[in-house]
Amino acid sequence: MSVTAAARTAPRLDTRLPVLLLRTDHNPFHHGTLAAIRSLGRAGVPVHAVLEGPGVPAAHSRHLHLLQPWGPAPTRPDHLLGHLRAIAAGIGTRALLVPLDDAGAIFMAEHGTALCDHFVFPRQRPDAPRLVADKSALADACRAHGITSPDSRTPATAAELHDAVADLGLPLIAKWARPWALPPGHRSTTVVRDAAEAHRLLAESRGATGAAAGALILQRRVGADGGDWFFQGYFDEHANCLYGGTGRKHLAYPARAGHTVLGEWAFNPDLEHLAHKVVQILGVRGVVDLDFRFDADAGTYHLLDFNPRLGAQFQLFRDRRGLDLVRAMHLHQSGRAVPAPRPRHGRALLVENHYLQRALTAPAAELFRPRRLRGVRELTWFAADDLAPFRAMARRAAARILNREGTDRW
């Protein structure tokens, strides 16, 4: 079905409900922000977005109604509340508030009472988003509720780190408990291949990095033979999943420990059932983004991460009538019915900027896989008609990198 035909059958959104996209972390090339602007703007919804400034690519989208100024950090809650109230006053009516990062989702839940007079958003337990976004708290919650997740340790001393490495084995995964608080230039997840790297990260956790981002967590690396998977969905106040889908991660940057580079909408009812159960147990509402890894030897899925907000690659789950997660959220929060999705299993999404980064470091045999790339039907950045300055560069780069197998439209 063409994009035009899908739009004809898409549920109509209430254009009287504007949207404010909230970001609190500096990430000028955040493709989820642009995707949300496009999705809602194309449906006629006035989209406002808190962006770093007029120079970021998303600010040039023809679907953006108004750029809103960058706000104070969530660590200054009174200042951020005042900033959001001022934006709401300028919009002139209550707007749907959509968080695009963990810190924003945590802030919204913990200050929901102060925000509800100015914005519309899914209400939930104030502590739920922080519980799942904090990697240390999530590990504790998984153990308490019997949710399968990789074995992990939180060493405080060199001796404890030595024991953790011996117990977990190398290579292992290192994570920060509160990745949203990391200083610029630090990765939230690292594949640790030797003890020296683990000791370096432990030393960082004792300094300024640790003060902001919390404890260093060492995690057993579950075998990747079964593959990396993810689930994204929208849950109402009764924990019913109104819209969702399961995806397979084919490429990541950095490899096996990073952002989705190439993802596919894949039919997996077992994982979907498990994801629903996890969300219901942990009490998060609204849009969620969960990462899993399948342990082929044990036949089980391990929960790796739980993000209590819109996943950056949510456009992968745009169905046959043009419905996606941010539109489902808008429908529900405006009091309209959310129809069951009409899945497009096999639909793939490629994140070009991450793919280019990956291409610089990965073996060619791992990247040039036409069977995978022929299925790509969605690009996130440079193929956009509202980012004309980047299109020519994108065509040249994508044709060279993807060997002209990448997409059927620019």
SEVEX-439712 format. One record per residue: residue in three letters; x, y, z of N, C-alpha, C in turn. Coordinates in steps of 0.02 Angstrom, whole numbers, plus 50000, padded with zeros to 5 digits. Layout:
BEGIN
alaXYZXYZXYZ ...
***
This chain:
BEGIN
met500434994050000500005000050000500445006250000 ser500275011049959500675017249956500555021350019 val501015026150030500945030550088500285034450083 thr500105036650021499495040550012498885036350028 ala498875030050004498295025750017498235024150091 ala498805023050125498795021750196498515027650234 ala498685033650212498445039650247497685040250242 arg497395037850186496675038350177496295034150229 thr496605028650250496275024250298496505025250369 ala496975029850380497235030950447496705034250492 pro496675032250556496205035550602496335043050605 arg495815046950605495885054250605496055056750676 leu496575060750682496775063550746496395070050760 asp496325071650823495995077750844496505083450840 thr496455087450788496955092750777496885098550825 arg496365098250867496295103450919496755102150979 leu497055096250981497525094551036498235095251010 pro498575100751026499275101551004499735096951045 val500345096451024500835092051056501465096051071 leu501745094651130502415097151147502875091251157 leu503385090751115503895085651121504435088051169 leu504555084251222505025086351275505655082251271 arg506215085651261506875082451267507285086351318 thr507675082751357508095085951408508835084451398 asp508995079551354509705078051341509905080851274 his510505083451270510755086551208510925081051158 asn510545080851103510655075851051510365078650986 pro510745083050951510475086550892510235081850837 phe510515075750833510325071150780509865065650805 his509455067150855508985062250883508435060950831 his508455055050799507985053850744507275052650768 gly507185050650832506505049850858506125056350862 thr506485061850876506165068450878505895070250810 leu506305069450758506085071050691505505066550670 ala505535060150687505005055550668504345057550700 ala504355059650763503745061750797503465068150766 ile503905072850748503685078950715503335077250650 arg503645072850610503355071050546502685067450554 ser502665062550598502065058450605501465062650625 leu501545066650676500975070750700500835076650654 gly501365079750629501275085450585500915083550521 arg501085077850493500745075550432500005074150444 ala499825072750507499125071550524498755077950539 gly499095083650533498775090050544498805092650615 val499175089150660499225091150730499765096550737 pro499625102150771500145107150784500685104250831 val501285103750806501825100650845502315105950867 his502405106550933502925110650963503465106050989 ala504085108150987504635103951010505155108051047 val505375105551104505925108551141506565106051110 leu506925110551075507525108651038508105113151059 glu508715110751042509315114451063509365121351032 gly509065122250974509095128750941508895128050869 pro508865133650832508645133450762509135129950716 gly509735128450739510225125250695510165117750691 val509785114450735509735107250732509295105150674 pro509415099450642509035097550583508275097250594 ala508055094650652507335093950663506975100750663 ala507335105950679507025112650680506845115050610 his507125111850558506985113850489506405109850458 ser506105105350496505565101450468504965105850452 arg504675104950394504085108850375503465106650415 his503525101050452502975098650492502995101250564 leu503515104950582503565107850649503175114350651 his502705114850698502305120850704502705126550736 leu503075124950790503455130150824504025127050864 leu504615129850857505185127950898505125131350966 gln505205127451019505185130151087505885130051116 pro506055134951158506745135451183506935129851230 trp507575128351229507855123151273507745125151346 gly507615120251388507435121751457507975120051507 pro507865121751570508325119851624508345112151631 ala508865109651662508935102451673508415099951724 pro508205093651718507735090851768508005090951839 thr508655091551846508945092051914508765098751947 arg508465103251909508205109651936507445109651924 pro507085105551959506375104351942505945110651944 asp506055115051992505635121051995505745125451933 his506355125751910506505129751850506205126551787 leu506255119951782505975116551724505215116951724 leu504905116351783504185117251787503975124151764 gly504335129251786504175136051764504255136851689 his504765133751662504895134151590504315130951551 leu504095125051572503555121551538502895125351545 arg502785128251603502165132251611502165138251565 ala502745141251556502785147051510502645144851439 ile502905139051419502765136451352502015135151344 ala501715132051395500995130551393500585136951386 ala500785142151420500435148551415500475151251344 gly501055150351312501135152751244500725148651194 ile500665142051206500255137851163499525139751169 gly499315141451229498635144051240498115138951256 thr498295132651257497825127351275498225121351299 arg497895116751334498255110851357498515106851297 ala499135104651302499455100951248499645094051273 leu499675089251227499925082651243500685083151253 leu500925081251312501635081551328501945074651316 val502425074251271502735067951250503475068051267 pro503705063951316504425063751331504795059451281 leu505395061651262505795057951214506445055451244 asp506535056251308507115053351343506905051351413 asp507325047351445507145044651511507075050051564 ala507525054851564507495060051615506845064051610 gly506625065351549505985068851541505405064751565 ala505415058151550504865053751573504845053351649 ile505425052951680505465052751753505195059251783 phe505405064851754505185071351778504425071951773 met504145069951718503425070551708503035066451759 ala503265060351773502915056151821502965058851891 glu503555061251909503655063651978503355070451990 his503195074151937502895080751944502225081151907 gly501895075451902501265075151865500735079751891 thr500685080251957500165084551987500265091851967 ala500895094051966501035101051948500945102351874 leu500985097051833500945097951760500245097051732 cys499815093551768499185091251738498705097051722 asp498775102851752498345108451734498545111551668 his499145110051644499405113251584499485108451526 phe499525101851541499665096951489499225090751498 val499165087051443498845080451443499385075251435 phe499355069751473499855064451467499615058451507 pro499865052451493499665046551531499885047151604 arg499415046251649499585046551720499785039651745 gln500245039451792500485033151818500795034351887 arg501015028951918501355029651983501965034151975 pro502055038852020502625043552012503305040152011 asp503365034352043504015031052048504145026151992 ala503645024551950503725019151902504255020351849 pro504275026151814504795027151764505505026851792 arg505615029751851506295029451880506485022351898 leu506005018351920506135011451939506425007551880 val506155008551820506375004551763506965007751726 ala507005014451726507555017751691508215017151727 asp508205016851794508805015751834509005008451827 lys509585007151797509785000251783509874996051846 ser510114999151899510194995551961509524993751992 ala509054998551993508394997252019508024992151977 leu508114992351911507794987551867508044980451881 ala508704979751891508974973151907508684970451972 asp508624974752022508324972652085507594970552076 ala507224974452035506524972952023506444966351986 cys506884965051938506854958651902506964952851949 arg507454953451993507574947952042506974947152087 ala506674952652109506114952252156505494949152124 his505394950152059504784947952026504894941851981 gly505494939051981505614933151941505644934451866 ile505824940451846505894942151776506614940351754 thr506674936251703507334934051681507734939851653 ser508324940851680508784946051656509494943451668 pro509984946351634510674943951642510924944751714 asp511304939851737511614940251802512064946451805 ser512034950151860512404956451865512704957351933 arg513214961651936513544963551998513644971151999 thr513684973852059513824981052067514434981752114 pro515034981052087515634981152129515774988152156 ala515994988452218516174994852248516934995452258 thr517284989752256518004989752268518344985652213 ala519004986352210519384982552161519324975052173 ala519304973052237519234965952253518554963352230 glu518034967252242517364965152220517334964852144 leu517674969452110517684969252037518044962952013 his518594961252044518964955252025518514949152031 asp518134948652085517684942952095517124943052044 ala516864949052028516324949551979516544947251910 val517144949351890517404947251824517494939651823 ala517744936851877517834929651880517174925951877 asp516664928651910516004925351910515644926051843 leu515674932051814515284933451754515634931451690 gly516294931451691516674929751632516744935551584 leu517254935151541517374940251490517224937351421 pro516994941551375516804948551384516154949151424 leu516064955051455515454956451492515204963451473 ile514624965151498514314971551483514354976051545 ala514584982251536514594987151589514084992651575 lys513684994351626513164999451619513205004151678 trp512975010351667512885015151721512165014851745 ala512075015551809511405014951838510935020351811 arg511185026451805510765032051781511085035051719 pro511015031851662511375034151602511175041051579 trp510565043251595510365050051574510765055551607 ala511125053851661511525058851697512265058651679 leu512445054651629513155054251609513395060851579 pro514025062651593514305068551560514375067251485 pro514405072551444514485071651372515105067451355 gly515025063251304515585059151281515635052351313 his515195050851361515205044351394514655039851366 arg514815033651353514335028851329513975025651389 ser513325024451380512935021451435513075014051442 thr513265010751387513385003551388514035002151351 thr514454997851381515104996251352515214988751355 val515474985951301515704978951302516414978851330 val516494975751388517144975351422517494968851403 arg518074969351372518414963351347519004961151390 asp519214965551437519764963551482519674966951549 ala520024964351599519944966851668520184974051674 ala520684976051634520944982851638520394987851621 glu519984986351571519434990851553518924991251609 ala518784985651641518324985751698518584989951755 his519224989551769519514993651823519495001051806 arg519595002651741519555009751721518855012551733 leu518355008651716517665010851725517495011451800 leu517755006851840517635007251912517945013651941 ala518545015351917518865021551940518435027551921 glu518135027551862517695033051841517095033451887 ser516835027651907516235027651949516365030752018 arg516995031152038517155034052103517255041652099 gly517265044252038517375051452029516735055052013 ala516795060351972516225064451955515705060651915 thr515945055951873515475052051833515005047951877 gly515305044751928514905040751973514415044852014 ala514625050852032514185055152071513555056852032 ala513625057551966513045059351924512665053151902 ala513025048151876512705042451843512605036451888 gly512805036851950512675031351996513175025651989 ala512965019852013513415014152017513575011251948 leu514165008151944514365004351885514094997251893 ile513744994851842513444988151844513804983851793 leu514054978151816514354973151771513844967551760 gln513744965651697513204961151679513484955551635 arg513254949451649513454943851607513214944951536 arg513644943451489513464944351419513104938051394 val512464938551385512064932951360512254931651288 gly512324925351269512494923651201512034926851150 ala512324929451096511934933151046511654928750991 asp511764922150995511544917750940510794918150930 gly510424919050986509694919550981509444926250957 gly509874931250957509704937750929509474942750980 asp509524949050961509284954751000508594956650975 trp508144957851022507444959351007507224965451047 phe506674968451026506394973951065505634973951057 phe505314977051105504594977951104504434985251118 gln503974988051079503734994751093502974994551094 gly502684998051142501954997951148501695003951185 tyr501035004651182500685009951219500165006651264 phe500205008051330499785004951380499335010251413 asp498695008551420498235013251451498275012751527 glu497845016551561497865016951634497705010251668 his497405005551631497244998951659497754993651638 ala498314995751611498854991451589498664987151529 asn498174989451490498004986151428498444988951372 cys498734984551332499144986851276498684988551218 leu498634994951201498204997251147498544996751079 tyr499204996851079499574996551015500274994251031 gly500554989650992501234987451005501494982850952 gly502134981250956502444976750909503124974450933 thr503354968850906504014966150922504474967050862 gly505104968750877505584969850824506224965850835 arg506564964450781507204960950782507754965950764 lys508264966150804508824970750792509354967050752 his509454969050690509944965650647510634968750653 leu510664975350662511304978650671511244983750727 ala511794984650764511804989650817512464993350814 tyr512474999450841513085003250848513135006150918 pro513665004450956514164999350943513864992350939 ala514224987750909513964981050897513764977650962 arg513154975050963512884971051018512834974751084 ala512904981251083512844984951146512634992151134 gly512294993351078512155000351063511485001351030 his511425007150997510795009150966510615004650908 thr509975003950894509755000250836509965003950772 val510305000350728510495003050663510015000550609 leu509894993950610509424990950562508954986450602 gly508314988050600507814984250637507254981950591 glu506914976550611506374973650571505774972050615 trp505184973750592504564971950627504454964450617 ala504524960650671504514953350666503954950450710 phe503604945650683503064942250719503364937850773 asn503204939150837503464935250893502964935550950 pro502434931450947501914931850999502164930051069 asp502654925651074502914923851140503244929851173 leu503654933451135503984939351163503474944751178 glu502974945551135502464950651147502094949251213 his501924942851223501584941051286502034942451346 leu502674940751340503144942051395503204949551408 ala503264953551356503334960751365502714963751400 his502114961451380501514963851414501544962251489 lys501764956251504501794954051574502294958351613 val502874959751584503384963751617503124970751631 val502794973851582502534980551591502004980651646 gln501574975751646501044975451697501334974451767 ile501854970351773502164969151838502494975451864 leu502854979051821503264984651843502874991251845 gly502264991351818501814996851831501885003051788 val502245002651733502335008551690501735009151643 arg501535015251628500975016551583501215021351528 gly500815021651475501005025751418501445021951370 val501905025451337502335022351287502945019251321 val503125013151299503705009751328504135006851272 asp504765005651288505255002951240505704998151279 leu505634991651267505994986451304506474982851257 asp507074981351282507574977551245507664970651276 phe507704965551234507794958651256508364955451216 arg508654950251246509104945851209508884938651222 phe508844934751168508624927851174509224923351186 asp509174919451239509684914451256509474907851223 ala509794906251167509594900351128509704893951167 asp510224893651209510364887651247509824886251299 ala509604891551334509104890651386508394891451360 gly508314894251299507654895351271507264900751307 thr507614905851332507284911251370507494918051344 tyr507054922951353507214929851337507444933451401 his507994937051396508254941051451508064948351439 leu507764951551489507624958651485508274962451496 leu508484966451447509104970251452508984977451476 asp508474980651447508334987751464507594989051459 phe507374994151497506674996151496506675003751495 asn506475006651438506435013951431505715016151435 pro505535020351484504835022251495504615028151452 arg504765027851387504605033451342504625030851271 leu504475035251224504455033551154505155031551130 gly505215025651100505845023451072506005027251008 ala506645028750997506835032850940506645029650874 gln506615022950871506465019550808505725017450804 phe505275021350837504575019350840504245019050772 gln504515022650722504205022650655504255015750622 leu504675011350648504695004550623504005001350628 phe503625003250679502975000250692502395004450664 arg502495007550607501945010850573501565005650533 asp500915004850546500544999350517500275001050448 arg499864996550422499624997150353499165003050341 arg498875005750395498435011550386498765018050410 gly499415017750426499775023750445499785025250519 leu499525020650560499525021550632500205019650661 asp500445023450710501055021850745500965023350819 leu501495022650858501435023350930501265030350953 val501565035450922501425042250944500725044350923 arg500485041850866499795043150847499305039450892 ala499485033250911499055029550958498995033251024 met499555035951048499545039851110499095045951103 his499145049451046498735055351035497995053551032 leu497825048150997497135045950994496855044651064 his497215040851103496965038951169496915045051215 gln497405049351215497405055151260496905060451238 ser496665060051177496135064651154495445061551159 gly495405055651190494765052351201494505048451142 arg494925046951093494715043251034494945035951039 ala494585031651004494745024551005495395023250967 val495785018450993496395016350959496255009650926 pro496225009350860496085002850828496684998250834 ala496544991750831497084986850834497544987850774 pro498194987050783498654988050727498554982850672 arg498694984950612498724980450554499464979650537 pro499794974550566500524974150563500794973750491 arg501404976250484501784975550422502414971650439 his502324965250457502904961150474503394960850415 gly504024961650431504534962050379504734969150362 arg504334974050384504524981050374505174982450411 ala505634985950379506284987250409506424994750411 leu506844996650458507035003650466507795004050474 leu508085008750438508805009750440508955016750467 val509385017250517509605023650544510255025450510 glu510215030150461510795031250418511415033650454 asn511325038450501511925041250533512285035950574 his511905031550609512225026150646512535021050598 tyr512205019950540512475015150492513145017550464 leu513185024050451513815026750426514365026050478 gln514195027250541514695026350595514905019050599 arg514425014550594514575007450598515005005250539 ala514875008150481515245006250421515985007850426 leu516155012750468516855014750476517245009750517 thr516895005650558517245001350605517104993850595 ala516544992150562516354985150557516654981950495 pro516764975450497516994971850437516474972450381 ala516704973050320516244973850264515744968150260 ala515964962050275515514956250270514924956850317 glu514994960550371514454961250419513944966450396 leu514134970850351513694976350331513364975250263 phe513754972550216513484971950148513094965450143 arg512464965750163512034959950162511394961850125 pro511394961150059510814963450020510154960350042 arg510164954250065509544951050086509214955150141 arg509604957750186509324961950240509124968850214 leu509554971750173509454978650155508904979650104 arg508734974550065508194975350016507524976650050 gly507464974450112506824975250147506724982150177 val507224986450173507174992950206506654997250170 arg506154999450207505635003750179505585010350216 glu506045011650261506005017850300506705020150317 leu506865026350301507475029550323507285034850374 thr507745036550418507575040850474507775048150464 trp508285049350423508545056150420508555058950350 phe509085057050312509275060950254508815060050194 ala508385054950195507925053950139507325058550142 ala507285062750192506685066750204506645072550155 asp506025073650130505935079250084505955085950121 asp505925085750188505965092050225506665093350253 leu507155089550229507845090750247508265091250184 ala508055095750140508365096350074509125097150076 pro509405100950125510135101850125510525095350132 phe510195090050158510555083850170510425078550116 arg509955079750070509745074450026510295072349977 ala510625077149946511125075349896511695071349928 met511915073649986512435069950021512205062950039 ala511575062350059511315055850079511285051050020 arg511065053449962511035049049904511715046049888 arg512225050349888512895047949872513135043049924 ala513055044849989513305040550042512925033950045 ala512265034350041511865028250046511985023649987 ala512035026449927512165022249868512825018649874 arg513325022149901513985019049908513975013849964 ile513695015750022513705011250080513235005350071 leu512635006650045512135001350039512164997749973 asn512624999749929512704996249865512054996449825 arg511695002149831511075003349796510534998249812 glu510554995549872510054990649893509604993349948 gly509684999749966509415001950030508685003650035 thr508385006649986507705009049995507365010049928 asp506705010249928506335011149866506085018349858 arg506275022749903506065029749897506555034249933 trp506635040249908507055045149941506635050849968 
***
